[in-house]
Amino acid sequence: MMSSVTLRYLVFSSLAIVLMSCAGVERSSITPVFQIVDVNGDGKIVREEFSQDMKKFAFSKFDKDGDKVITEEEWLGVDHDPEATKHFKSIDKNQDKNITFFEFADYADKASNIDKTFTTIDRNGDGNLAPNEFQARPTFKIFSIRF
């Protein structure tokens, strides 16, 4: 575990938080991305559905070749911090020089701002995202992971 002095925030440069303002959109207006994120098709997005989608989306931004792992080269293409290699190794739990989705998701669960983003988008505070709260997948300007 790194000391608090060496904790850093990685800003995923390929993502941008743009919290969508959906005022004036009818509740029945369900976008294709809403249907994708609403895995169980119940007309609302719960925190777990949102979290899984955001992690998959972020992972895909790193996994440039789509081979289901993030190589150190792919990681360094996004993380430009002088300690980027150290960041990569801290997430690559089995030290096989690849970050799997499970390794990435485990770290994101501990260190990302996905929950805060969900709470911000959930304007009525009911713990679900309705179609008028989620018209498009948020793109992240600041999707930070602590190192």
Residue frames relative to the residue before (quaternion, step in Angstrom):
aa qw qx qy qz dx dy dz
M 1.0000 0.0000 0.0000 0.0000 0.00 0.00 0.00
M 0.4049 -0.7221 0.5090 0.2357 3.56 -0.86 0.94
S 0.5434 -0.6122 0.4581 0.3465 3.57 -1.13 0.60
S 0.6552 -0.5226 0.3689 0.4019 3.54 -1.27 0.39
V 0.5856 0.5775 -0.3699 0.4322 3.58 1.16 -0.51
T 0.7553 0.3909 -0.2118 0.4815 3.57 1.01 -0.76
L 0.4190 0.6864 -0.4920 0.3334 3.57 1.26 0.12
R 0.0115 -0.7966 0.6036 -0.0323 3.54 -0.88 0.90
Y 0.3452 -0.7025 0.5766 0.2343 3.48 -1.25 0.34
L 0.2393 -0.7402 0.6131 0.1378 3.51 -0.89 1.01
V 0.1749 -0.7625 0.6131 0.1104 3.52 -0.74 0.96
F 0.3479 -0.7290 0.5466 0.2208 3.54 -0.55 1.15
S 0.3154 -0.8025 0.4792 0.1641 3.53 -0.24 1.29
S 0.6650 0.5077 -0.3127 0.4497 3.55 1.14 -0.45
L 0.7070 0.4121 -0.2522 0.5165 3.57 1.29 -0.08
A 0.0611 -0.8069 0.5866 0.0313 3.61 -1.08 0.58
I 0.3413 -0.7189 0.5502 0.2530 3.63 -0.72 0.98
V 0.1028 0.7203 -0.6788 0.0987 3.45 -0.75 1.13
L 0.1784 -0.7933 0.5735 0.1000 3.55 -0.09 1.23
M 0.3657 -0.7825 0.4728 0.1742 3.49 -0.48 1.28
S 0.2546 -0.7234 0.6209 0.1623 3.53 -0.95 0.90
C 0.1136 -0.8379 0.5338 0.0048 3.52 -0.50 1.21
A 0.2335 0.7968 -0.5299 0.1728 3.60 1.13 0.47
G 0.8046 0.2835 -0.2251 0.4708 3.52 -1.04 0.83
V 0.5647 0.5821 -0.4020 0.4251 3.61 1.20 0.00
E 0.4530 -0.6922 0.4865 0.2809 3.57 -0.82 0.94
R 0.5896 -0.6126 0.4120 0.3277 3.53 -1.08 0.83
S 0.6804 0.5015 -0.2945 0.4459 3.58 1.06 -0.67
S 0.5418 0.6270 -0.3938 0.3979 3.58 1.28 -0.15
I 0.0200 0.8099 -0.5825 0.0659 3.57 -0.16 1.29
T 0.3028 -0.7700 0.5417 0.1483 3.53 -0.68 1.16
P 0.6536 -0.5091 0.3748 0.4160 3.59 -1.21 0.34
V 0.6569 0.4956 -0.3326 0.4606 3.62 0.94 -0.76
F 0.5884 0.5498 -0.3747 0.4594 3.62 1.07 -0.61
Q 0.6595 0.5124 -0.3064 0.4568 3.57 0.94 -0.88
I 0.6374 0.5201 -0.3263 0.4656 3.59 1.06 -0.70
V 0.7082 0.4594 -0.2665 0.4652 3.59 0.84 -0.97
D 0.6571 0.4705 -0.2917 0.5116 3.60 1.11 -0.71
V 0.1868 -0.8582 0.4707 0.0839 3.53 0.51 1.29
N 0.7575 0.3790 -0.2225 0.4828 3.61 0.87 -0.86
G 0.4567 -0.7475 0.4050 0.2617 3.59 1.29 0.12
D 0.4359 0.7276 -0.4432 0.2901 3.60 1.13 0.49
G 0.5941 -0.6154 0.3507 0.3811 3.59 1.26 0.21
K 0.7363 0.2625 -0.2185 0.5841 3.57 1.25 0.28
I 0.3244 -0.7217 0.5776 0.2007 3.53 -1.22 0.55
V 0.2180 -0.7687 0.5900 0.1158 3.55 -0.69 1.12
R 0.7325 -0.4533 0.2937 0.4144 3.55 -1.29 0.42
E 0.6648 0.5095 -0.3160 0.4456 3.62 0.89 -0.86
E 0.6401 0.5092 -0.3278 0.4728 3.60 0.96 -0.81
F 0.6535 0.5150 -0.3017 0.4655 3.57 0.95 -0.92
S 0.6681 0.5168 -0.2950 0.4467 3.56 0.86 -1.01
Q 0.6688 0.4963 -0.3044 0.4623 3.59 0.85 -0.94
D 0.6634 0.5060 -0.3132 0.4536 3.57 0.91 -0.87
M 0.6651 0.5050 -0.3129 0.4524 3.59 0.89 -0.88
K 0.6506 0.5036 -0.3195 0.4701 3.59 0.98 -0.80
K 0.6510 0.5033 -0.3193 0.4700 3.59 0.95 -0.83
F 0.6502 0.5214 -0.3094 0.4578 3.56 0.97 -0.89
A 0.6733 0.4839 -0.2942 0.4754 3.61 0.88 -0.94
F 0.6285 0.5375 -0.3343 0.4521 3.59 0.96 -0.87
S 0.6686 0.5156 -0.3056 0.4402 3.58 0.92 -0.89
K 0.6127 0.5464 -0.3508 0.4506 3.60 1.16 -0.50
F 0.6717 0.4566 -0.2885 0.5070 3.58 1.15 -0.56
D 0.7050 0.4557 -0.2499 0.4825 3.58 0.95 -0.93
K 0.1493 -0.8637 0.4779 0.0584 3.53 0.52 1.27
D 0.7531 0.3862 -0.2265 0.4821 3.60 0.95 -0.76
G 0.4672 -0.7335 0.4059 0.2810 3.59 1.28 0.10
D 0.4562 0.7135 -0.4346 0.3065 3.60 1.17 0.42
K 0.5626 -0.6596 0.3411 0.3635 3.58 1.32 0.37
V 0.7101 0.3005 -0.2764 0.5736 3.58 1.22 0.43
I 0.3267 -0.6998 0.5944 0.2243 3.55 -1.24 0.53
T 0.2556 -0.7588 0.5824 0.1405 3.53 -0.70 1.10
E 0.6580 -0.4906 0.3754 0.4306 3.55 -1.24 0.26
E 0.6213 0.5436 -0.3378 0.4521 3.58 1.02 -0.75
E 0.6551 0.4906 -0.3118 0.4826 3.59 0.95 -0.85
W 0.6351 0.5384 -0.3235 0.4496 3.58 0.99 -0.85
L 0.6941 0.4834 -0.2724 0.4586 3.56 0.88 -0.99
G 0.5760 0.5817 -0.3690 0.4401 3.57 1.25 -0.32
V 0.7316 0.3630 -0.2102 0.5375 3.58 1.26 -0.38
D 0.7400 0.3457 -0.1951 0.5430 3.59 0.92 -0.92
H 0.0781 -0.8348 0.5450 -0.0007 3.57 -0.34 1.26
D 0.3600 0.7312 -0.4922 0.3057 3.56 1.26 0.30
P 0.5828 -0.5917 0.4184 0.3677 3.62 -1.05 0.64
E 0.7255 0.3883 -0.2353 0.5172 3.60 1.17 -0.50
A 0.2170 0.8267 -0.4958 0.1540 3.58 1.19 0.49
T 0.6381 0.5213 -0.3334 0.4582 3.59 0.96 -0.78
K 0.6305 0.5201 -0.3222 0.4777 3.58 1.04 -0.77
H 0.6176 0.5393 -0.3325 0.4661 3.59 1.02 -0.80
F 0.6501 0.5273 -0.3067 0.4531 3.55 0.89 -1.02
K 0.6991 0.4827 -0.2748 0.4504 3.57 0.80 -1.02
S 0.6402 0.5300 -0.3395 0.4403 3.61 1.05 -0.64
I 0.6798 0.4549 -0.2846 0.4999 3.60 1.15 -0.52
D 0.6503 0.4992 -0.3004 0.4875 3.59 1.12 -0.72
K 0.1966 -0.8572 0.4666 0.0938 3.55 0.40 1.31
N 0.7568 0.3652 -0.2241 0.4937 3.62 0.90 -0.80
Q 0.3954 -0.7720 0.4295 0.2514 3.58 1.33 0.19
D 0.3788 0.7262 -0.4908 0.2971 3.58 0.98 0.85
K 0.5233 -0.6733 0.3679 0.3708 3.57 1.36 0.30
N 0.6718 0.3679 -0.3032 0.5670 3.55 1.25 0.60
I 0.2444 -0.7305 0.6136 0.1736 3.55 -1.07 0.71
T 0.2593 -0.7615 0.5764 0.1434 3.55 -0.67 1.11
F 0.6710 -0.4658 0.3658 0.4461 3.56 -1.25 0.20
F 0.6517 0.5319 -0.3236 0.4332 3.59 0.94 -0.84
E 0.6422 0.4974 -0.3202 0.4875 3.59 1.02 -0.75
F 0.6533 0.5179 -0.2975 0.4653 3.54 0.97 -0.92
A 0.6816 0.4907 -0.2830 0.4632 3.58 0.87 -0.99
D 0.6229 0.5401 -0.3419 0.4510 3.58 0.99 -0.78
Y 0.6835 0.4674 -0.2862 0.4822 3.56 0.90 -0.88
A 0.6407 0.5256 -0.3253 0.4555 3.60 0.96 -0.83
D 0.6075 0.5564 -0.3541 0.4426 3.60 1.03 -0.72
K 0.7228 0.4454 -0.2381 0.4716 3.56 1.01 -0.81
A 0.8531 0.2529 -0.0556 0.4529 3.57 0.89 -0.85
S 0.6157 0.5708 -0.3726 0.3952 3.63 1.12 -0.06
N 0.4859 -0.6519 0.4996 0.2989 3.54 -1.34 0.08
I 0.2276 0.8070 -0.5167 0.1730 3.60 1.13 0.54
D 0.6698 0.4998 -0.3165 0.4489 3.61 0.84 -0.90
K 0.6475 0.5085 -0.3194 0.4692 3.58 0.95 -0.83
T 0.6359 0.5240 -0.3275 0.4623 3.58 0.99 -0.79
F 0.6274 0.5301 -0.3318 0.4640 3.58 0.96 -0.87
T 0.6713 0.5059 -0.2940 0.4550 3.58 0.85 -0.99
T 0.6487 0.5182 -0.3117 0.4621 3.58 1.01 -0.77
I 0.6842 0.4748 -0.2842 0.4751 3.59 0.94 -0.86
D 0.6405 0.5159 -0.3128 0.4752 3.59 1.10 -0.72
R 0.1539 -0.8639 0.4744 0.0703 3.55 0.47 1.27
N 0.7349 0.3999 -0.2556 0.4845 3.62 0.98 -0.68
G 0.4510 -0.7535 0.3993 0.2633 3.58 1.31 0.07
D 0.4523 0.7173 -0.4384 0.2977 3.61 1.16 0.44
G 0.5608 -0.6356 0.3774 0.3729 3.59 1.26 0.09
N 0.6957 0.3519 -0.2527 0.5730 3.58 1.31 0.23
L 0.3103 -0.7055 0.5926 0.2341 3.53 -1.21 0.45
A 0.2445 -0.7621 0.5887 0.1130 3.54 -0.71 1.15
P 0.6987 -0.4734 0.3169 0.4328 3.59 -1.20 0.33
N 0.6863 0.4713 -0.3103 0.4589 3.63 0.97 -0.68
E 0.6494 0.4818 -0.3219 0.4925 3.62 1.24 -0.18
F 0.7824 0.2264 -0.0946 0.5724 3.57 1.16 -0.54
Q 0.0134 0.8263 -0.5593 0.0650 3.55 0.01 1.33
A 0.7815 0.0495 -0.0058 0.6220 3.57 1.19 -0.55
R 0.5798 -0.5482 0.4514 0.3995 3.56 -1.18 0.50
P 0.4454 -0.6726 0.4992 0.3163 3.58 -0.76 0.92
T 0.2324 -0.7147 0.6334 0.1845 3.52 -1.03 0.73
F 0.3423 -0.7945 0.4795 0.1470 3.51 -0.83 0.97
K 0.2300 -0.7176 0.6437 0.1336 3.49 -1.02 0.94
I 0.7763 0.1059 -0.0488 0.6195 3.53 1.07 -0.78
F 0.1438 0.7142 -0.6655 0.1626 3.52 -0.30 1.30
S 0.0381 -0.8743 0.4838 -0.0064 3.52 0.22 1.26
I 0.1065 -0.7388 0.6621 0.0666 3.47 -1.19 0.72
R 0.3635 -0.7519 0.5187 0.1827 3.54 -0.81 1.07
F 0.1419 -0.7758 0.6106 0.0709 3.54 -1.02 0.87
